[in-house]
Amino acid sequence: MAYLLVCFFIFLLSSTNLYAAQSTITESEGYACMGDDKSRKQTEQLAMADAKRKATEFAVTYIKSETHIKDMELEKDLVSAYANATVKVIQEIEKGWYKEASTGDCYKVKIKAEVLPDEKAIAKISKAEQATDDPSAPLTVKLWTDKKEYTKNEKIKVYIKGNKPFYARVLYKDVKGSMVQLLPNPYRTDNYFNGGVVYEIPSGNDRFELEVSPPFGEENVIVYASTASLGEIDLQDEGSVYQVKTSAKDISTKSRGVKLKAKSGSKASASISEFVEETASVKTGR
């Protein structure tokens, strides 16, 4: 059996920051025409603003149609959090100028965007257990270990649990900054997880153990999860796990390159995905 020697002491995420990395990802198009009072740069900016506005509208429509939290006040807070969201452009898929017979020079931009709900508005929701366990609520993924402190040669168990079915990858970043992908791995290839089920790492077909060894220091376990398949990152097979070859600064963006598709039976017309990124700070001692 191959062993992966890692060292860490994982802190449980408190309920107050459980929603900190929750978002939705969608595609949208924006348009604007120059007219007599706008420069080309201003027109491009207006088209981008239009695309971001539509991304927010798509997210709000989706949340209203797909979320059914029993507590009406919590549901209202959730809708409010998305109505006051900020929008981050993940990718400019397409952009360019074109001619309109009636308005002249116009600009179009198509983006993949991440809609990030207002943190203050969503803080109240994060304290409600029903909103974090209910499959009708937005995707959440919990992360914890079998205990909080580890010393040299102890073996660690990591657990993840989502409130609804999700795709995920679990990464480990050591004190030197090197990263490995724990799940999926060469022997446990599934990247799809059922909601309401606790998944243990390592277990099943895994051929590594998480054994505490030096150097000691602060490290991280990171989970990227989505209701759609995650974007690809560059990996190298190391036998029992994958070595992450994508640079640390690009992993988050590439993971957000989710494969969007319209949800069957959804009232929301846009293709959209719920997304979660959770990080647990970790450290060990002798």
N, C-alpha and C positions, 0 to 999 in steps of 0.2 A: 504493500500500500504506500502510495506517495504521501508525503507530509508537507504541508505548508506551514512553516514556522512564522507565526505572527504574534505581535504582542500588543495587547490593548486592554484598557479598562473603559468600558462604554457607559456613558451617562444616559439615563432614560430621558427622552424628550418629554417635557412637561406639556400638559394640555393647552397651555396658553400660547404655545408656538406651533401647535400641530397643523394649523392652516397656513403657516407663514409662507410656504412654497406652493400653495395650491393655485392653479390657474387653468385657463382653457386656451387651446391653440386652434386657430382657424385660418382660412384664406379669405381675402376680400380685395375688391377692386375700388380704386378711387379715380375720379375724373375732375378736370377743371379746364376752362377755356380762358384765353388771354383777355379778349375784349379790348377796350381802349384804355383801361385803367390799371392793368396788371402787367408786370414784366414776366419774362419766361421763368425766372427763378421763383417769383411769387406764385405763378401758376403751378409749378411743380410742387411747391410746398402745400398749396391748397388741395391738390390731388392726393398727396400723402395724408393730409389731415382728414380728407373724405374717406380714404381707405381705413384709417384707424377708427374713425367714428362708426363705420359699418361693422368693423370687427367687434367693437363693443356692443353694438346692437344685436349682432348674431349671438354673442355670448349671453346677453340678457335674455333673449328669446329662448335659447337653449335651457338656461337655468330655470326659467319660468315653466317650460314644458316638461322638463325631465326631473325636476326636484319636487318632492312631495313630503317635506318634513311635517310631522304631525303638529308641532307647535307653530302656529301661524305667525307669531312674532318672530321666531327664528327664521322662518322662510322669508318674511319681509326684510329682515336684516341682510339675508343672503343676497336677495335681489338688489337691495340698496348698495351692497358692497361691490357688485358687478356693474351697477349703473354708474358708480363713481370710480371705475377702474382706470388704471394706466395701461398703455399699450406699448409693448416692445416689439420692434420689427425683427423677426428671426431671419427672414430672407426676402429680398426683392426679386420676385419670380419673373416679372416682366415689366417693362416700362418703355415709354416712347411717345413721340409727338405724332399727331394726325390732323387732317383737315376736316372741318365741319362746314357744310355749305352756308349755314345761317350764322355761325359764330366764329368762324375762322380757325386759327391755330388752337388746338386743344392737346391736353396731356393726359395720359392714362398710366396708372401704376397698379400692379397686382402684387400683393404681399402675403407672406405667411407671417402671422402675428400671434403673439402671446398676450392674452388679456389677463392682467394681474389685478385681482379684486382689492379694494381699499382695505388696508390692514386694520385701521381703527374700527371700521364698521364690522369687520369680520371677527374681531376679538371676542365679542360676546358669544358668537356661535361656537367658537373653539372650546368654550368651557362646558358645552352641553354634550353629554355622552351620546344622546340619541342622534345628534348630528354627525358624530364620528363613527357610529356603528351601523347606521341605517343605510341599506343599499340604495335607497331613493335619494340620499344626500350626495353631494359632490364627492368625488374620489378622495379618500384619505388612506394613508398607509402608515401603520404603526411599526416601530422598530425598538427592540429591546434585547437584553441578554439574560442568561440564567442568574447572574449576580452582578454586583456593581464593581467589585475590586478583584484584581487578579495579580498573582505573583509568578515568578519564574517557574516554567514547566507546567503550569496549570493550563487546562484546555477550556476554551470558550465556546459557548453555543450562542448563536445569533438567531433571532426570530423576527419574522415580518408577518403582518396581517393587514389585509385591505378590507374595506367595507363593501366592495363589489368586485367582480372580475377585473383583472388588470394585467397588463404586460409590464415586465420590470427587468432591470439589471441591477446587481448589487456589486459595488466596487469597494476595495479596501486600499487606502493610501497610507503608506508607512511613514516613519519619521523622516526618512530621506527624500520623500516625495514620489517614490516609485508607486505605481498603481497596478493592482491585479483585479480581474473580474472573477468574483466568487460564483455568481450565478448570472446567466447560465454558464456552464463549463463543459469541457469535452465529454464528461461522463454523465452529466445532468443537463440535458440540452433544452429542456422546456423553458420558455420565457413567459408562459401564460399561467396565471395563478387565479384560483377561485376565490371569490369573496367569502368572508367569514371563516376562513381556514387559516390556522397558524402554520407557517412554514419554518422549518428548522434548518439552520446552516451551521456545520455540515450535517448531512443525513442522507439516507437512501443510497443512491449510486455515487455520491461524492467520494473521491479518493484522496482527500486531504483532511488534516485536522488543524484547528486553530490553536496552536500551542504557544504560550507566552515565552519569549526569549529576547535577549538584548539585541540591538540597543533599545533602551527605554525612552519614552518621550510621548509627546502629544501626536496623535494620528487621527484618522477619520474613517468611518464607514458611511458610504453614500448610496442611497437608493433613488433611482429614477424610475418613475412608474407612470403609466398612461392607459387610457381606455382604448388606445390604438397602438399598433406596433411602433416601437421606438425607432428613431433614426440610428443608422449604423455608426460604429466607431471602429478604429483600426486595432486589431487584436493579433497576438502571436501565441500559438499553442505552446504551453510550458509543461504539458503532461497532465497535471491534475487541475490546473486553472489556466486562464488566459492572462498574459502580460498585456497591459494596455499601452499601445504605441501612440495613440492620439495624444497630443499635448494637453496638459491639465486645463489650460485656458479654453480649449475648444470642445472638451467633452460635454459640457452642459449644453452648448448650442447645438452640437451634432445630435445629442440625445433628443432634443426638442424638434428635430427634423422628422416628426412623426408622420406616418403614412395615413393621411386623412381620407376618410370616406364618409358619405352621408349615412346616418344611422337609420336602419330600417324601421319604419313606423313612427319616426320622430316628427314632431311638428316644426322643428327648426329646419329651414331649407338649406342652410349652409353645412358643409362638411366641417365637423368640429370634434375635438378630443379634449377630455379632461386630463390634466397633467399634475404630477406631484414630484417634488424633489425634497428629500429629507437627508440631513447630514447629522451624524452623531459624533461629537468630539470624543476622542478616546485617548487614554494614556495608561502607562503601566509604571510600576515601581518594583523594587527588589523584594 
